[in-house]
């Protein structure tokens, strides 16, 4: 906080306040001040013209200041700290905020705020234990925002310790956020403010200002009267009455009929019947009644038209604000913002009060739209950082972006985690499919190779068998048979002998026939040779087993 040397109440202090948004204006910008509307504050800030302080108001101010000064030592004794009147300022998000403190502690942690004694305020302090009236707590919230103090000690007194009440106020985060948002929107409206062009009211022909005084004297006969002149003037005035109603002043109606009746009664008090006089007066009165009824209808219809214009203007400006925010997004992520302009002006009697209520509703709706837009921006940035590679899973992005950021982040994280789990499962399934295809290809190739080798080997064995059949076979010696007996399976004499190369081989080592076959081929690598060798050994085992079963 920056501390200013200007003494409170001096012209220099008043000049300083004009360049800031002040604590005493906080209730007005929030639409909760009983003394100044938001529209009036906007006009005052834009033009620098403030209302004149009348003697009664000044006397109330003086009494409040005197009670504050007298009670400060008492407050210091109650709270246990010394308070110093200070004016301080701070800048937040481009907003220049100012607060004039009735008192602040030396370490800036405790504030002192005093109000002239009011039983209503005393009841609030004693019964509620907090400052619950928005006409007051917005000022305190603003002061805490500027000073960054921990609390405000709020007193209402007459300046003595015999008549006072006290409560402690601490900052509320939701109120602080709302106040900052309201000041931001006020700053935008202030920058765009255009004073309404003053239009002088057209002559309305109202009787009290334009008709001559009706004068009648009677003594049996009419001795003196300006009735004919009055009639001619009145009828001309009626014809010139303004029917284009645009201001509160135009909605007021002249009470001409009552004036005619009063003059008629005065005449009757002087004579019982003067036909010409009364017929003339009745004619004027009837014309006045006709005009009055006509004006009543115009007033009613025009007021309804003005209400409609105010509501439509509010809706149009709000729609334009939302569209401008969507332009920043590049897409219409922000939907329409609800604002009850019709409800806001309901029950308002004057045009000024209707326009102020609509303006306040518009400002609040813009603040809400800005808050939603900030949330959408935050959500978009989060989504871009988290889901850049999987945006396709957020087809409902427009709806998701409207969630508050905490909920949005949870939904995004959960959806990304689910997507990653599904993607990993899909990738694993794809890997398994590829592995299975590769294994099948290897198995198919191996089977084809086995078949090829088996076919070649079978053909080779057949050729050897045919060659051996053509050559006489010498009987082996008994000792030779004994040497190879472990590797030969005996064939029962009643079964025909089936063998490869003259014997049924079941050894784990290759037979001579297999070795001869392997030697007859060219093998590009040792691995291919070892593979073929293993295949043929297994094939011989298989064939031997089949022959054994058949035998």
Secondary structure as GFF3:
##gff-version 3
##sequence-region A 1 551
A	DSSP	beta_strand	2	4	.	.	.	ID=ss1
A	DSSP	alpha_helix	11	17	.	.	.	ID=ss2
A	DSSP	beta_strand	21	22	.	.	.	ID=ss3
A	DSSP	three_ten_helix	23	25	.	.	.	ID=ss4
A	DSSP	alpha_helix	26	29	.	.	.	ID=ss5
A	DSSP	alpha_helix	38	47	.	.	.	ID=ss6
A	DSSP	alpha_helix	55	79	.	.	.	ID=ss7
A	DSSP	beta_strand	84	92	.	.	.	ID=ss8
A	DSSP	beta_strand	95	104	.	.	.	ID=ss9
A	DSSP	beta_strand	110	116	.	.	.	ID=ss10
A	DSSP	alpha_helix	119	123	.	.	.	ID=ss11
A	DSSP	pi_helix	124	128	.	.	.	ID=ss12
A	DSSP	alpha_helix	134	147	.	.	.	ID=ss13
A	DSSP	beta_strand	151	157	.	.	.	ID=ss14
A	DSSP	beta_strand	164	169	.	.	.	ID=ss15
A	DSSP	alpha_helix	173	191	.	.	.	ID=ss16
A	DSSP	alpha_helix	207	210	.	.	.	ID=ss17
A	DSSP	beta_strand	216	218	.	.	.	ID=ss18
A	DSSP	beta_strand	222	225	.	.	.	ID=ss19
A	DSSP	alpha_helix	227	240	.	.	.	ID=ss20
A	DSSP	three_ten_helix	249	251	.	.	.	ID=ss21
A	DSSP	alpha_helix	256	268	.	.	.	ID=ss22
A	DSSP	alpha_helix	275	329	.	.	.	ID=ss23
A	DSSP	alpha_helix	341	345	.	.	.	ID=ss24
A	DSSP	alpha_helix	351	386	.	.	.	ID=ss25
A	DSSP	three_ten_helix	391	393	.	.	.	ID=ss26
A	DSSP	alpha_helix	397	400	.	.	.	ID=ss27
A	DSSP	alpha_helix	405	469	.	.	.	ID=ss28
A	DSSP	alpha_helix	478	484	.	.	.	ID=ss29
A	DSSP	three_ten_helix	485	487	.	.	.	ID=ss30
A	DSSP	alpha_helix	512	519	.	.	.	ID=ss31
A	DSSP	alpha_helix	526	550	.	.	.	ID=ss32
###
